[in-house]
Amino acid sequence: MTSIADHYDTHLAEHYSWLFGGLPERTKENRAYFEKLGLRPEAAGGRALDIGCGSGFQSIPLAELGYRVTGVDLSKTLLDELRRNAGDLPVETVCDDILHHIVSPKAGDFALCVCMGDTLTHLVSFGDVQRLLREVHRVLAPGGRFILAFRDFTNELVGNARFIPVRGDERTVFTCFLEYEGDHVRVSDIIHRRPEHASAWEMKVSSYKKLRIGPDWLKKRVVEAGYAVESSEVRQGMATLVLRRA
């Protein structure tokens, strides 16, 4: 089993945008979602913090809406992709662990924070989740919003249902396999690739753990941390909370 950073940079990053249907498609979807929420860069100098920004699914549409975005991620490969695609948009990237970086901004620095794309489940413990909630509350301006999205792994799949086909084409097939271990689930990302002009397929496997966070548990923790819950829904298979700093 590898660390999160190694898993992404040596195994997942080169396929990441493809897995989700491509960067243009996801940025378009997220821009429509952010516009539906009525997000406007009005408070705290119009600054937004994208925690676990990846290749830019959230950062790019937020910058298009007028936010000055700071995107934080552990993967240098994904951050390089974000910078290439952001062009002249006001996006700053930081290669760092999110819990290490979140203590750096001053209180009230951001009008908005987003933590999407299953980043929350990459944290090691429930205590880390609560710590992140408190620190984001601190760096948000009064009335600032926090959008959280994560995959709910609390219901255990059994048997062959633990093999999850994600995406495939004529040269790449991506499958996940889940093994439940108490508060965590071990995720094995299985990639079958057939190089150009080759007749045989090659297989690569890398595993890492995700935290099994329940939506009801998280709703209680965000209220304890000082947020008001504006909405709670399942969006594109992800439990999604829209919060406001009370």
C-alpha positions in Angstrom: 0.0 0.0 0.0 1.4 3.4 -1.0 0.9 6.9 0.5 -1.7 9.2 -1.1 0.9 11.4 -2.7 2.8 8.5 -4.3 -0.5 6.8 -5.4 -1.5 9.9 -7.3 1.8 10.9 -8.8 2.9 7.4 -9.8 -0.4 5.7 -10.6 -3.5 7.9 -10.8 -2.6 11.4 -11.9 -2.1 10.8 -15.6 -5.6 9.2 -15.8 -7.3 11.5 -13.3 -9.1 14.0 -15.7 -9.9 11.2 -18.2 -11.6 9.2 -15.4 -14.1 12.0 -14.7 -15.0 12.5 -18.3 -12.3 15.1 -19.1 -11.4 18.5 -17.7 -13.6 20.6 -20.0 -16.7 18.6 -19.2 -16.2 18.7 -15.5 -15.3 22.4 -15.3 -18.4 23.2 -17.4 -20.6 21.1 -15.0 -19.1 22.7 -11.9 -19.4 26.3 -13.3 -23.2 25.6 -13.9 -23.4 24.2 -10.3 -21.6 27.2 -8.8 -23.8 29.6 -10.8 -26.9 27.8 -9.5 -25.7 28.4 -6.0 -25.3 32.1 -6.7 -21.6 32.2 -5.9 -20.2 35.7 -6.3 -16.7 36.9 -5.4 -17.9 39.8 -3.1 -16.4 39.3 0.4 -12.7 38.9 1.5 -11.4 40.4 -1.7 -13.1 37.7 -3.8 -10.6 35.0 -2.7 -11.5 31.3 -2.8 -9.6 28.3 -1.4 -9.8 25.0 -3.3 -8.6 22.2 -1.0 -7.5 19.1 -2.9 -7.9 21.0 -6.2 -6.5 18.2 -8.4 -6.3 19.3 -12.1 -8.7 22.2 -11.7 -12.3 20.9 -11.8 -13.3 23.5 -9.2 -10.5 26.1 -9.4 -10.9 26.9 -13.1 -14.7 27.6 -13.0 -14.3 29.6 -9.8 -11.7 31.8 -11.5 -13.9 32.2 -14.5 -16.6 33.5 -12.1 -14.2 36.1 -10.9 -12.6 34.6 -7.8 -8.9 34.7 -7.0 -8.3 31.1 -6.3 -5.7 29.3 -4.3 -5.6 25.6 -5.1 -3.9 23.2 -2.7 -3.0 19.6 -3.6 -0.3 17.0 -2.9 0.1 16.0 -6.5 2.7 18.0 -8.5 1.5 16.3 -11.6 -2.1 17.4 -11.2 -1.0 21.0 -10.2 1.1 21.2 -13.4 -2.0 20.2 -15.4 -4.1 22.8 -13.6 -1.5 25.6 -14.4 -1.4 24.6 -18.0 -5.2 24.7 -18.4 -5.8 27.8 -16.2 -3.9 30.1 -18.6 -4.2 33.7 -17.5 -6.9 33.0 -15.0 -6.2 34.2 -11.4 -5.2 30.8 -9.9 -2.3 30.2 -7.5 -1.2 26.6 -6.8 0.3 25.3 -3.7 1.9 21.8 -3.5 1.3 20.8 0.1 -0.6 18.6 2.5 -4.0 20.3 3.1 -3.8 20.0 6.9 -0.3 21.5 6.9 -1.3 24.4 4.6 -4.6 25.3 6.2 -3.0 26.8 9.3 -1.1 29.4 7.1 -3.9 31.8 5.9 -5.0 34.5 8.2 -8.5 34.5 9.8 -11.1 35.7 7.4 -8.9 35.5 4.3 -11.4 33.7 2.0 -14.9 34.3 0.9 -15.3 30.7 -0.2 -13.8 27.3 0.4 -14.4 24.1 -1.6 -13.3 20.6 -0.7 -14.7 18.3 -3.4 -13.6 15.3 -5.4 -13.5 13.0 -2.4 -10.6 14.8 -0.9 -12.2 14.6 2.6 -11.9 10.8 2.7 -8.2 11.0 2.1 -7.7 12.3 5.6 -6.3 9.7 8.1 -8.8 10.1 11.0 -12.1 11.6 12.1 -10.1 13.9 14.3 -8.3 15.3 11.1 -11.7 15.9 9.6 -12.8 17.9 12.6 -9.5 19.8 12.6 -10.0 20.8 8.9 -13.5 22.0 9.6 -12.3 24.2 12.4 -9.5 25.7 10.4 -11.6 26.4 7.4 -14.1 28.1 9.7 -11.3 30.3 10.9 -10.0 31.3 7.4 -13.5 32.0 6.1 -14.8 35.6 6.2 -18.1 36.0 8.2 -20.9 34.6 6.1 -18.4 32.8 3.8 -19.5 29.5 2.3 -17.9 26.1 2.4 -18.8 23.4 -0.1 -18.0 19.8 0.8 -18.3 16.7 -1.4 -17.2 13.2 -0.6 -18.1 9.6 -1.3 -20.0 7.7 1.4 -18.3 4.4 2.0 -20.3 3.5 5.2 -22.5 0.9 3.5 -20.3 -2.1 2.8 -20.5 -3.8 -0.6 -20.1 -7.6 -0.7 -18.8 -10.2 -3.1 -18.3 -9.2 -6.7 -20.0 -5.8 -6.0 -16.7 -4.7 -4.5 -15.3 -4.6 -8.1 -16.3 -1.2 -9.5 -15.8 -0.5 -13.2 -15.0 3.2 -13.6 -14.1 3.9 -17.2 -12.6 2.2 -20.2 -11.7 2.7 -23.8 -9.8 0.8 -26.5 -6.5 1.3 -24.7 -7.3 1.8 -21.0 -9.6 0.1 -18.5 -9.9 1.4 -15.0 -11.4 -0.7 -12.1 -11.6 -0.2 -8.4 -11.7 -3.0 -5.8 -12.8 -2.2 -2.2 -11.9 -4.0 1.1 -13.4 -2.8 4.3 -11.2 -2.3 7.4 -13.1 -0.8 10.3 -13.1 3.0 9.9 -11.4 2.8 6.5 -11.8 1.2 3.2 -8.8 0.0 1.2 -9.2 1.1 -2.4 -7.2 -0.8 -5.1 -7.0 1.1 -8.4 -6.5 -1.4 -11.1 -5.4 -0.1 -14.5 -5.2 -2.3 -17.6 -3.4 -0.6 -20.5 -2.6 -1.7 -24.0 0.3 0.4 -25.4 0.0 1.7 -29.0 1.0 -1.0 -31.5 1.0 -3.7 -28.8 -1.2 -6.7 -28.8 -0.9 -7.5 -25.0 -2.4 -5.7 -22.1 -0.4 -4.5 -19.1 -1.8 -4.3 -15.6 -0.8 -1.9 -12.8 -2.3 -1.9 -9.3 -1.9 0.5 -6.4 -3.8 0.6 -3.1 -4.5 3.3 -0.5 -7.0 3.8 2.3 -10.0 6.1 2.5 -11.9 7.2 5.6 -15.5 6.0 5.9 -17.4 9.3 6.6 -21.1 9.2 7.1 -23.2 12.2 6.0 -25.1 12.3 9.3 -21.9 12.2 11.4 -20.5 15.0 9.3 -23.6 17.2 9.6 -23.3 17.1 13.4 -19.6 18.0 13.2 -20.1 21.0 10.9 -22.8 22.4 13.2 -20.4 21.9 16.2 -17.7 23.7 14.3 -19.9 26.8 13.8 -21.5 26.3 10.3 -25.1 26.5 9.2 -26.1 23.8 6.7 -27.7 25.5 3.7 -28.3 22.3 1.7 -27.5 18.6 1.7 -27.8 16.3 -1.3 -26.3 13.5 -3.3 -24.8 15.0 -6.4 -23.1 12.9 -9.1 -22.8 10.1 -6.6 -21.2 12.3 -3.9 -22.7 13.5 -0.6 -22.6 17.2 -1.0 -23.0 19.8 1.8 -23.2 23.6 1.2 -22.3 25.4 4.5 -22.2 29.0 5.6 -19.9 30.3 8.3 -22.5 31.3 11.0 
